[in-house]
Amino acid sequence: MKLVVFGANSPTGRLVTAMAVTAGHTVTAITRRPADFPFFDFRVQAAAADAMDADAVDWVVRDHDAVVSVIGSPPSMSPVTVCSQVTYNIVKAMINHGVRRLLCVGSVDLDAPDLSRVSLRRQRAIRPLVLALSRAVQEDVRGMEGIVRETGLDWTVFRPGRLLSGSHVTDYRTTVRPLPCPLTSRADIAHALVRELTNGDHLGETVFVTSARRMR
Ligand SMILES: NC(=O)c1ccc[n+]([C@@H]2O[C@H](COP(=O)([O-])OP(=O)(O)OC[C@H]3O[C@@H](n4cnc5c(N)ncnc54)[C@H](OP(=O)(O)O)[C@@H]3O)[C@@H](O)[C@H]2O)c1
């Protein structure tokens, strides 16, 4: 397949790109920082684009078979619209060019941050700030998922838990309901995305991905 990967230069996006190429796909990798993109492979083409720019997104999406988005934004105290706006642009471009397959990464509700390694006294002090910082991003991700569900495209939304670094793929689980205290390695979410491109097991579904405990 000819894929467009938005957020290809993120830690997760780089793993998605590498695994997609290994699986036999070609990748158009969207990043605002192409000079930092570490792939030198004829099957990967980096394209500089700000995905908030609808015309730029329309240009890159045409002539592809599927779109993968791992776009994200840092915690913020102010309203954030990156995920929802970029996804709106992607969906519009896909409909415009007849591209039907869309895979996105959302997130489980991070309103309950993992502060288990912090003393109870400090937890009480920092929890309100952590919640406030994650709230705007959560709203944005919720908006993104809403847009995707309404499209009528062949979509799948993946929801990792708290993301962990690491390039080992574990014996992860994919479920339609969240498991308690989910943690997900970036390698596992990347693997799940690329596997879904091939298998198409979860069309029109929201899928929770949880890494195997012994490999975290
Ligand atoms: N961190 C967590 O615990 C967590 C938990 C659940 C879900 N997630 C989700 O998992 C995904 C991957 O997370 P991650 O930590 O590996 O990556 P990340 O650090 O969130 O990176 C996000 C990527 O989005 C791209 N991006 C943002 N705005 C853009 C714009 N206007 N135009 C083009 N690209 C833009 C950035 O690309 P460039 O800077 O290269 O342009 C960056 O590579 C994200 O969707 C995130 O929301 C994260």
The ligand as a Tripos MOL2 file, in Angstrom:
@<TRIPOS>MOLECULE
LIG
   48    52     1     0     0
SMALL
NO_CHARGES

@<TRIPOS>ATOM
      1 N1          2.4080   10.3690   25.3850 N.am      1 LIG1
      2 C1          1.4450    9.5920   25.8350 C.2       1 LIG1
      3 O1          1.4720    9.0720   26.9610 O.2       1 LIG1
      4 C2          0.2690    9.2890   24.9390 C.ar      1 LIG1
      5 C3         -0.7440    8.5530   25.4710 C.ar      1 LIG1
      6 C4         -1.7800    8.2060   24.6430 C.ar      1 LIG1
      7 C5         -1.7720    8.5820   23.3190 C.ar      1 LIG1
      8 N2         -0.7870    9.3370   22.8070 N.ar      1 LIG1
      9 C6         -0.8310    9.6600   21.3720 C.3       1 LIG1
     10 O2          0.0790    8.7980   20.6970 O.3       1 LIG1
     11 C7          0.5750    9.4160   19.5180 C.3       1 LIG1
     12 C8          2.0760    9.3540   19.4420 C.3       1 LIG1
     13 O3          2.6540    9.9420   20.5860 O.3       1 LIG1
     14 P1          4.2270   10.2350   20.6220 P.3       1 LIG1
     15 O4          4.5290   10.6080   22.0540 O.co2     1 LIG1
     16 O5          5.0020    9.1460   19.9670 O.co2     1 LIG1
     17 O6          4.3720   11.4870   19.6660 O.3       1 LIG1
     18 P2          4.3070   13.0480   19.9970 P.3       1 LIG1
     19 O7          5.5350   13.4530   20.7280 O.co2     1 LIG1
     20 O8          2.9860   13.3570   20.5780 O.co2     1 LIG1
     21 O9          4.4620   13.6580   18.5180 O.3       1 LIG1
     22 C9          3.3860   14.1850   17.8500 C.3       1 LIG1
     23 C10         3.7430   14.4330   16.3900 C.3       1 LIG1
     24 O10         2.6990   15.2570   15.8730 O.3       1 LIG1
     25 C11         3.2660   16.0320   14.8450 C.3       1 LIG1
     26 N3          2.5520   17.2790   14.6860 N.ar      1 LIG1
     27 C12         1.9980   18.0750   15.6410 C.ar      1 LIG1
     28 N4          1.4430   19.1520   15.0610 N.ar      1 LIG1
     29 C13         1.6530   19.0330   13.7090 C.ar      1 LIG1
     30 C14         1.3220   19.8300   12.5970 C.ar      1 LIG1
     31 N5          0.6580   20.9980   12.7270 N.pl3     1 LIG1
     32 N6          1.6920   19.3970   11.3740 N.ar      1 LIG1
     33 C15         2.3680   18.2470   11.1990 C.ar      1 LIG1
     34 N7          2.7230   17.4570   12.2230 N.ar      1 LIG1
     35 C16         2.3730   17.8480   13.4790 C.ar      1 LIG1
     36 C17         4.6910   16.3320   15.2530 C.3       1 LIG1
     37 O11         5.4030   16.3170   14.0390 O.3       1 LIG1
     38 P3          6.6750   17.2350   13.6410 P.3       1 LIG1
     39 O12         7.1070   17.9500   14.8850 O.co2     1 LIG1
     40 O13         7.6370   16.2430   13.1300 O.co2     1 LIG1
     41 O14         6.1800   18.1290   12.5870 O.co2     1 LIG1
     42 C18         5.0650   15.1410   16.1580 C.3       1 LIG1
     43 O15         5.9400   14.2670   15.5110 O.3       1 LIG1
     44 C19         0.0010   10.8280   19.5360 C.3       1 LIG1
     45 O16        -1.1630   10.8110   18.7180 O.3       1 LIG1
     46 C20        -0.3780   11.0540   20.9910 C.3       1 LIG1
     47 O17        -1.4460   11.9770   21.1110 O.3       1 LIG1
     48 C21         0.2570    9.6730   23.5940 C.ar      1 LIG1
@<TRIPOS>BOND
     1     1     2 1
     2     2     3 2
     3     2     4 1
     4     4     5 ar
     5     4    48 ar
     6     5     6 ar
     7     6     7 ar
     8     7     8 ar
     9     8     9 1
    10     8    48 ar
    11     9    10 1
    12     9    46 1
    13    10    11 1
    14    11    12 1
    15    11    44 1
    16    12    13 1
    17    13    14 1
    18    14    15 2
    19    14    16 1
    20    14    17 1
    21    17    18 1
    22    18    19 2
    23    18    20 1
    24    18    21 1
    25    21    22 1
    26    22    23 1
    27    23    24 1
    28    23    42 1
    29    24    25 1
    30    25    26 1
    31    25    36 1
    32    26    27 ar
    33    26    35 ar
    34    27    28 ar
    35    28    29 ar
    36    29    30 ar
    37    29    35 ar
    38    30    31 1
    39    30    32 ar
    40    32    33 ar
    41    33    34 ar
    42    34    35 ar
    43    36    37 1
    44    36    42 1
    45    37    38 1
    46    38    39 2
    47    38    40 1
    48    38    41 1
    49    42    43 1
    50    44    45 1
    51    44    46 1
    52    46    47 1
@<TRIPOS>SUBSTRUCTURE
     1 LIG1         1 GROUP 0 **** ****
